[in-house]
Amino acid sequence: MRRGMVKRRLTRLGSAVHGRLVQLNMTQRELAKEIGTSEVYLSMILRGRRSGNKYRMKIVEQLDLDETFTDTNNH
């Protein structure tokens, strides 16, 4: 890890996505490609560094998650 960088924990959305990816035997890279973003940006969304407003609905639909995760106030 680079000096000064703090590794953030997964948000509630990030934990749900991680669990679902395991169930589907799918990688973050594959999900990122499916929703049209980079793996790095997806990781930032899942760790709360970016809101990901543009991608939340795509993530929820792709992984068949609860729609409450599309609300940006519900990380």
C-alpha positions as CSV (number, residue, x, y, z in Angstrom):
1,M,0.0,0.0,0.0
2,R,1.3,3.5,-0.9
3,R,2.2,5.9,1.9
4,G,-0.7,8.0,3.0
5,M,-3.3,5.7,1.4
6,V,-6.0,4.3,3.7
7,K,-7.7,1.1,2.7
8,R,-11.4,1.6,3.1
9,R,-13.8,-1.1,4.1
10,L,-16.6,-2.2,1.8
11,T,-19.9,-0.2,2.1
12,R,-23.2,-2.0,2.6
13,L,-23.6,-2.1,-1.2
14,G,-20.0,-3.3,-1.5
15,S,-20.6,-6.2,0.9
16,A,-23.8,-7.2,-0.9
17,V,-22.0,-7.1,-4.3
18,H,-19.1,-9.1,-3.0
19,G,-21.4,-11.8,-1.6
20,R,-23.4,-11.9,-4.8
21,L,-20.3,-12.1,-7.0
22,V,-19.1,-15.1,-5.0
23,Q,-22.5,-16.8,-5.4
24,L,-22.4,-16.2,-9.2
25,N,-18.7,-17.2,-9.5
26,M,-18.2,-13.8,-11.1
27,T,-15.3,-11.4,-10.8
28,Q,-15.3,-7.6,-10.2
29,R,-13.6,-7.3,-13.5
30,E,-16.5,-9.1,-15.3
31,L,-19.1,-7.0,-13.5
32,A,-17.3,-3.8,-14.4
33,K,-17.3,-4.8,-18.0
34,E,-21.0,-5.7,-17.9
35,I,-22.0,-2.4,-16.5
36,G,-19.6,-0.3,-18.7
37,T,-17.0,1.0,-16.2
38,S,-13.5,0.1,-15.1
39,E,-12.6,-2.3,-12.4
40,V,-10.9,0.5,-10.5
41,Y,-14.0,2.8,-10.6
42,L,-16.3,-0.1,-9.5
43,S,-14.0,-0.7,-6.6
44,M,-14.2,3.0,-5.6
45,I,-18.0,2.7,-5.7
46,L,-18.0,-0.4,-3.5
47,R,-15.7,1.3,-1.0
48,G,-17.6,4.5,-0.9
49,R,-15.0,6.7,-2.5
50,R,-17.4,7.5,-5.4
51,S,-21.1,7.6,-5.4
52,G,-21.5,5.7,-8.6
53,N,-24.9,7.2,-9.2
54,K,-24.6,6.4,-13.0
55,Y,-23.9,2.7,-12.2
56,R,-25.9,1.8,-9.1
57,M,-29.0,0.7,-11.0
58,K,-26.9,-1.3,-13.5
59,I,-25.2,-3.1,-10.6
60,V,-28.5,-3.9,-8.9
61,E,-30.0,-5.2,-12.1
62,Q,-27.0,-7.2,-13.1
63,L,-26.7,-8.9,-9.8
64,D,-30.4,-9.0,-8.9
65,L,-29.9,-7.1,-5.7
66,D,-32.5,-5.3,-3.6
67,E,-33.5,-2.0,-5.2
68,T,-32.8,-0.1,-2.0
69,F,-29.2,-0.1,-3.0
70,T,-30.0,2.3,-5.8
71,D,-30.5,5.1,-3.2
72,T,-27.3,7.0,-2.9
73,N,-28.0,7.7,0.8
74,N,-28.1,4.0,1.4
75,H,-24.4,3.1,0.9
